[in-house]
């Protein structure tokens, strides 16, 4: 490029900067700036919605355009970006992209796109400014029924987020196309025929609600898109309403308390059955992640064999779960947690009337998540049973 052209380019650039400054002054004198609340109302912005880098806060790829004459100062952000093509389009069409920089304080560029956000942020307002907040160290919420079947006199209704979307007669239930790792069409048919009455419900899909950071509820179809399929799979394993760790940023795993015991022998209850139940308890609790200051049970869809016991209500109990429960109880108490609901301090550990998987609950009183790890070693009456707490310590 010749020196003359460089001088011309510099002159043009300086002129644009001066024009930009003049426009800002003129606009500030001759117009009343919109507030973030007014902009939110005007463009129906989805406050509380989860958003990622490069998303548009107005839900569209093209920038929001407003009349140039009443928003002349907005051309300044095109000038500052040296967007010559955009400036020409603005001058020729009489409309200018809305400058979201005037009503935002972070995470949003002047065209309304999400920037400088790592992970699933969300749109909100702080101090009357729009902001897309990056996630804290962790995001967690609670699973909630989103799509379910409700039995009626004539068959079932398919209900989505509280609204009946379809009624299915009895002879068509066998054709319903819903399934996951824990139920399928046959499960649904058996539920209808043997385990339900009018008004009974069968949960098909789960959404997320009551987030710790206050963001909006997330529909079942959006959970894998925002938080990943692993979250869907985890939520399916646990009772509806369980706390779910949805996102974890930078953290360090730290070994917490570990405790071990052995199965022992009680032939009066059948040691083979007891071994099965001990392993089922381990299966129910291994991998359970409890978010900060929240309470979780073990998994759903874990079943236990019964052994005769004249002292138990109904004459039978799931013997064999108590050694595993003692290992879990010792680990969580040593971690500083309270006695799990559904347990006591005796040798038997698990109270009658509590499902050892879905009814017992552990409360994490730390300000960071913990994971419960359980496993067995060996077999028979000498089988070792172990419980370990892993702490998810946030990196500063």
C-alpha positions as CSV (number, residue, x, y, z in Angstrom):
1,X,0.0,0.0,0.0
2,X,1.4,3.4,-1.0
3,X,2.0,6.1,1.7
4,X,-0.8,8.2,0.2
5,X,-3.3,5.5,0.7
6,X,-2.1,4.9,4.2
7,X,-2.6,8.5,4.9
8,X,-6.1,8.4,3.5
9,X,-7.0,5.3,5.5
10,X,-5.7,6.9,8.7
11,X,-7.7,10.1,7.9
12,X,-10.9,8.1,7.3
13,X,-10.4,6.1,10.5
14,X,-9.8,9.3,12.5
15,X,-12.8,10.9,10.9
16,X,-15.0,7.9,11.8
17,X,-13.8,8.0,15.4
18,X,-14.6,11.7,15.6
19,X,-18.0,11.1,14.1
20,X,-18.6,8.3,16.5
21,X,-17.8,10.6,19.5
22,X,-20.0,13.3,18.1
23,X,-22.9,10.9,17.6
24,X,-22.5,9.6,21.1
25,X,-22.7,13.2,22.4
26,X,-25.7,14.1,20.2
27,X,-27.5,10.9,21.1
28,X,-27.0,11.5,24.8
29,X,-28.4,15.0,24.6
30,X,-31.3,14.4,22.3
31,X,-32.6,11.0,23.5
32,X,-33.6,9.2,26.7
33,X,-31.7,5.9,26.9
34,X,-33.7,2.7,27.3
35,X,-33.3,0.7,30.4
36,X,-32.5,-3.0,30.4
37,X,-36.0,-3.7,31.7
38,X,-37.5,-1.8,28.9
39,X,-35.4,-3.6,26.3
40,X,-36.2,-6.9,28.0
41,X,-39.9,-6.2,27.7
42,X,-39.7,-4.7,24.2
43,X,-37.9,-7.7,22.7
44,X,-39.4,-10.3,25.0
45,X,-35.9,-11.5,26.1
46,X,-35.9,-14.9,27.8
47,X,-34.6,-13.9,31.2
48,X,-33.4,-17.0,33.1
49,X,-32.8,-19.1,30.0
50,X,-29.6,-21.1,29.8
51,X,-27.2,-19.9,27.1
52,X,-23.9,-20.7,25.5
53,X,-21.1,-18.8,23.8
54,X,-22.3,-17.3,20.4
55,X,-26.0,-17.7,21.2
56,X,-28.2,-14.7,20.6
57,X,-30.1,-13.4,23.6
58,X,-33.0,-12.5,21.3
59,X,-33.1,-16.0,19.9
60,X,-32.2,-15.2,16.3
61,X,-29.1,-15.1,14.1
62,X,-29.8,-11.6,12.7
63,X,-29.3,-8.5,14.9
64,X,-32.3,-6.6,16.2
65,X,-32.8,-3.5,14.0
66,X,-34.4,-0.2,15.0
67,X,-35.1,3.0,13.1
68,X,-31.9,5.0,12.5
69,X,-33.5,8.4,12.9
70,X,-34.6,7.8,16.5
71,X,-31.5,5.8,17.4
72,X,-28.8,7.6,15.4
73,X,-26.2,7.0,18.2
74,X,-26.3,3.3,17.6
75,X,-24.3,3.6,14.5
76,X,-21.3,4.3,16.7
77,X,-20.8,0.6,17.6
78,X,-20.6,-0.1,13.8
79,X,-18.0,2.6,13.5
80,X,-16.0,1.4,16.5
81,X,-16.0,-2.1,14.9
82,X,-14.9,-0.5,11.6
83,X,-17.9,-2.3,10.0
84,X,-18.0,-0.3,6.7
85,X,-20.4,-2.7,5.1
86,X,-22.8,-2.4,8.0
87,X,-22.5,1.4,8.0
88,X,-23.5,1.5,4.3
89,X,-26.4,-0.9,4.9
90,X,-27.6,1.3,7.8
91,X,-27.4,4.5,5.8
92,X,-29.1,2.9,2.8
93,X,-31.9,1.1,4.7
94,X,-32.6,3.6,7.5
95,X,-32.3,0.9,10.2
96,X,-29.5,0.3,12.6
97,X,-28.6,-2.7,14.8
98,X,-29.6,-2.2,18.4
99,X,-26.6,-1.5,20.5
100,X,-27.0,-4.0,23.4
101,X,-23.8,-2.5,24.9
102,X,-25.9,0.3,26.2
103,X,-28.0,-2.0,28.4
104,X,-25.6,-4.8,29.3
105,X,-22.7,-5.3,31.7
106,X,-21.1,-8.6,30.7
107,X,-21.3,-11.7,28.6
108,X,-23.1,-9.9,25.7
109,X,-21.6,-8.1,22.7
110,X,-23.1,-5.0,21.1
111,X,-25.2,-7.2,18.7
112,X,-26.8,-9.2,21.5
113,X,-24.6,-12.3,21.1
114,X,-23.2,-14.3,24.1
115,X,-19.5,-13.8,24.5
116,X,-16.8,-14.7,27.1
117,X,-19.0,-17.4,28.7
118,X,-17.6,-20.8,29.6
119,X,-20.2,-23.5,30.0
120,X,-24.0,-23.1,30.3
121,X,-24.5,-19.5,31.4
122,X,-27.9,-17.8,31.7
123,X,-29.4,-14.5,30.9
124,X,-30.4,-12.3,33.8
125,X,-30.4,-8.7,35.0
126,X,-28.1,-7.1,37.7
127,X,-28.3,-3.5,38.7
128,X,-30.6,-2.8,35.8
129,X,-28.2,-4.2,33.3
130,X,-28.5,-7.4,31.2
131,X,-25.9,-10.0,31.8
132,X,-25.2,-13.5,30.7
133,X,-23.6,-15.0,33.8
134,X,-21.1,-17.8,33.5
135,X,-21.8,-20.8,35.7
136,X,-20.3,-20.9,39.1
137,X,-18.1,-23.9,40.1
138,X,-21.2,-26.1,40.0
139,X,-24.8,-26.0,38.7
140,X,-27.4,-28.3,40.3
141,X,-31.1,-28.6,40.4
142,X,-33.8,-31.2,41.0
143,X,-35.3,-33.7,38.5
144,X,-39.0,-33.3,37.9
145,X,-41.7,-35.2,36.0
146,X,-42.0,-33.6,32.6
147,X,-43.8,-36.3,30.4
148,X,-45.9,-39.0,32.0
149,X,-48.8,-41.4,31.5
150,X,-51.9,-41.0,33.6
151,X,-54.4,-43.8,33.8
152,X,-57.9,-43.0,32.9
153,X,-61.2,-45.0,32.6
154,X,-60.6,-45.6,28.9
155,X,-56.8,-46.0,28.8
156,X,-54.0,-43.5,29.4
157,X,-53.4,-39.8,28.8
158,X,-50.0,-38.7,27.7
159,X,-49.2,-35.5,29.8
160,X,-46.4,-33.1,28.9
161,X,-45.5,-30.4,31.4
162,X,-49.0,-30.6,32.9
163,X,-50.9,-30.5,29.6
164,X,-52.7,-33.6,28.1
165,X,-51.3,-33.9,24.6
166,X,-52.9,-37.3,23.6
167,X,-55.4,-39.8,24.9
168,X,-54.5,-43.5,24.2
169,X,-57.2,-46.2,24.4
170,X,-56.4,-49.5,26.1
171,X,-55.8,-51.5,23.0
172,X,-53.2,-49.0,21.7
173,X,-51.0,-48.8,24.9
174,X,-48.9,-51.7,23.7
175,X,-47.8,-49.5,20.7
176,X,-46.5,-46.6,22.8
177,X,-42.9,-45.9,21.8
178,X,-41.2,-44.8,25.0
179,X,-38.2,-46.5,26.7
180,X,-34.9,-46.1,28.5
181,X,-32.5,-48.3,30.3
182,X,-35.1,-49.0,33.0
183,X,-38.4,-49.4,31.3
184,X,-39.8,-50.3,27.9
185,X,-43.2,-50.9,26.3
186,X,-43.6,-54.2,28.1
187,X,-43.0,-52.4,31.4
188,X,-45.7,-49.9,30.6
189,X,-48.2,-52.6,29.7
190,X,-47.4,-54.5,32.9
191,X,-47.8,-51.2,34.9
192,X,-51.2,-50.6,33.4
193,X,-52.4,-54.2,33.8
194,X,-51.1,-54.9,37.3
195,X,-49.8,-51.9,39.2
196,X,-52.1,-49.0,38.4
197,X,-55.5,-47.6,39.2
198,X,-57.4,-44.7,37.7
199,X,-55.3,-41.6,38.4
200,X,-52.0,-43.5,38.7
201,X,-49.0,-42.1,36.8
202,X,-46.0,-43.5,35.1
203,X,-43.1,-41.1,34.5
204,X,-41.6,-41.2,31.0
205,X,-39.2,-38.2,30.9
206,X,-37.7,-35.8,33.4
207,X,-36.9,-32.1,33.2
208,X,-34.9,-30.0,35.7
209,X,-36.2,-27.4,38.1
210,X,-35.2,-25.4,41.2
211,X,-31.7,-24.6,40.1
212,X,-29.3,-23.3,42.7
213,X,-28.5,-20.2,40.6
214,X,-32.1,-19.3,39.9
215,X,-32.2,-20.0,36.2
216,X,-35.4,-21.2,34.4
217,X,-36.7,-24.7,34.5
218,X,-35.4,-26.9,31.6
219,X,-37.7,-29.1,29.6
220,X,-36.9,-32.8,29.2
221,X,-35.9,-32.3,25.5
222,X,-33.4,-29.6,26.4
223,X,-31.7,-31.4,29.3
224,X,-29.3,-33.4,27.0
225,X,-28.6,-30.3,24.8
226,X,-27.7,-28.1,27.7
227,X,-26.2,-30.5,30.3
228,X,-25.4,-33.7,28.3
229,X,-26.9,-37.1,28.0
230,X,-25.0,-38.3,31.1
231,X,-27.3,-36.1,33.2
232,X,-30.4,-37.7,31.5
233,X,-29.1,-41.1,32.3
234,X,-28.2,-40.3,35.9
235,X,-31.6,-38.7,36.6
236,X,-33.3,-41.8,35.2
237,X,-31.5,-43.9,37.8
238,X,-32.8,-42.0,40.8
239,X,-36.2,-41.2,42.1
240,X,-38.0,-38.1,40.7
241,X,-37.2,-35.1,42.8
242,X,-33.6,-36.1,43.4
243,X,-30.9,-33.4,43.4
244,X,-28.8,-33.6,40.3
245,X,-25.3,-32.2,39.7
246,X,-25.7,-30.8,36.2
247,X,-22.4,-29.1,35.6
248,X,-19.0,-29.0,37.3
249,X,-16.2,-26.6,36.3
250,X,-12.7,-26.8,37.5
251,X,-12.4,-29.0,40.6
252,X,-10.0,-31.4,42.3
253,X,-11.1,-34.8,43.5
254,X,-10.1,-35.4,47.1
255,X,-10.4,-38.7,49.0
256,X,-12.7,-38.4,51.9
257,X,-13.6,-41.0,54.5
258,X,-13.5,-44.8,53.8
259,X,-14.9,-47.6,55.8
260,X,-15.0,-51.4,55.2
261,X,-16.8,-54.3,56.8
262,X,-17.6,-57.9,55.8
263,X,-20.8,-59.8,55.1
264,X,-20.5,-62.3,57.9
265,X,-22.8,-65.3,58.3
266,X,-26.4,-65.6,59.4
267,X,-27.5,-68.9,57.9
268,X,-31.0,-68.6,59.4
269,X,-31.7,-65.9,56.8
270,X,-29.8,-67.6,54.0
271,X,-26.3,-66.4,53.3
272,X,-26.6,-66.7,49.5
273,X,-29.6,-64.4,49.6
274,X,-27.8,-62.0,52.0
275,X,-24.8,-61.8,49.6
276,X,-27.2,-60.8,46.8
277,X,-28.8,-58.1,48.9
278,X,-25.5,-56.8,50.1
279,X,-24.4,-56.4,46.4
280,X,-27.7,-54.8,45.5
281,X,-27.2,-52.2,48.2
282,X,-23.8,-51.4,46.8
283,X,-25.3,-51.1,43.4
284,X,-27.9,-48.8,44.7
285,X,-25.5,-46.3,46.3
286,X,-22.3,-46.6,44.2
287,X,-21.8,-43.5,42.1
288,X,-24.3,-41.3,43.9
289,X,-23.3,-37.7,43.7
290,X,-24.9,-35.3,46.3
291,X,-24.7,-31.6,45.5
292,X,-23.8,-29.0,48.2
293,X,-26.1,-28.8,51.1
294,X,-28.6,-31.2,49.7
295,X,-30.1,-34.7,50.4
296,X,-30.2,-37.7,48.1
297,X,-31.3,-41.3,48.2
298,X,-29.8,-44.2,46.4
299,X,-31.0,-45.4,43.0
300,X,-34.4,-46.4,41.8
301,X,-35.0,-49.8,40.0
302,X,-32.8,-51.8,42.5
303,X,-34.6,-54.8,43.9
304,X,-33.9,-56.9,47.0
305,X,-34.7,-60.5,47.8
306,X,-36.7,-61.3,50.9
307,X,-35.9,-63.7,53.7
308,X,-38.3,-65.0,56.3
309,X,-38.1,-63.1,59.6
310,X,-40.8,-63.4,62.2
311,X,-39.8,-60.1,63.8
312,X,-40.2,-58.1,60.6
313,X,-43.5,-56.5,59.6
314,X,-45.1,-58.8,57.1
315,X,-42.8,-61.7,58.2
316,X,-39.9,-61.0,55.8
317,X,-37.1,-58.6,55.3
318,X,-34.2,-57.9,52.9
319,X,-31.5,-59.4,55.1
320,X,-28.0,-58.8,53.9
321,X,-28.3,-55.1,53.3
322,X,-27.2,-54.2,56.8
323,X,-23.5,-54.9,56.5
324,X,-23.4,-52.6,53.4
325,X,-25.5,-50.0,55.2
326,X,-23.0,-50.1,58.1
327,X,-20.2,-49.3,55.7
328,X,-22.1,-46.4,54.2
329,X,-23.2,-45.2,57.7
330,X,-19.6,-45.2,59.0
331,X,-18.2,-43.3,56.0
332,X,-20.8,-40.5,56.1
333,X,-20.7,-40.1,59.8
334,X,-16.9,-39.9,59.7
335,X,-17.3,-37.3,56.9
336,X,-19.3,-35.1,59.4
337,X,-22.7,-35.8,57.9
338,X,-25.7,-36.7,60.1
339,X,-27.1,-40.2,60.5
340,X,-28.8,-41.2,57.3
341,X,-32.6,-41.2,57.4
342,X,-33.8,-44.8,57.4
343,X,-30.9,-46.0,59.6
344,X,-30.2,-46.3,63.3
345,X,-27.0,-46.8,65.2
346,X,-27.5,-50.5,65.8
347,X,-25.9,-53.6,64.2
348,X,-28.9,-54.0,62.0
349,X,-28.5,-50.4,60.6
350,X,-31.5,-50.3,58.2
351,X,-34.9,-49.7,59.8
352,X,-37.9,-51.8,58.9
353,X,-40.2,-50.1,56.4
354,X,-37.4,-48.3,54.5
355,X,-36.4,-49.4,51.0
356,X,-32.6,-49.7,51.3
357,X,-32.1,-47.9,47.9
358,X,-34.7,-45.3,47.4
359,X,-35.9,-44.5,51.0
360,X,-32.7,-44.1,52.9
361,X,-31.3,-40.6,52.4
362,X,-27.9,-39.0,53.0
363,X,-27.4,-35.2,53.5
364,X,-24.2,-33.5,52.3
365,X,-23.6,-30.6,54.6
366,X,-20.5,-29.4,52.7
367,X,-20.4,-26.4,50.4
368,X,-19.2,-28.7,47.5
369,X,-20.5,-31.9,46.0
370,X,-19.5,-35.4,47.2
371,X,-19.6,-38.7,45.5
372,X,-20.4,-42.0,47.3
373,X,-18.3,-44.9,46.0
374,X,-19.2,-48.5,47.1
375,X,-17.7,-51.8,46.1
376,X,-17.2,-55.4,47.2
377,X,-14.2,-57.7,47.2
378,X,-14.3,-61.5,47.3
379,X,-17.4,-63.5,47.8
380,X,-19.3,-65.6,50.3
381,X,-19.6,-64.8,54.0
382,X,-16.1,-63.3,54.0
383,X,-16.9,-60.8,51.2
384,X,-15.5,-57.4,51.9
385,X,-17.8,-54.3,51.6
386,X,-16.4,-50.8,51.3
387,X,-17.8,-47.3,51.2
388,X,-15.7,-44.2,50.3
389,X,-16.5,-40.5,50.1
390,X,-14.9,-38.5,47.3
391,X,-15.0,-34.7,47.6
392,X,-15.2,-32.4,44.6
393,X,-13.2,-29.4,45.8
394,X,-13.5,-26.3,43.6
395,X,-10.3,-24.9,42.2
396,X,-9.9,-21.2,43.0
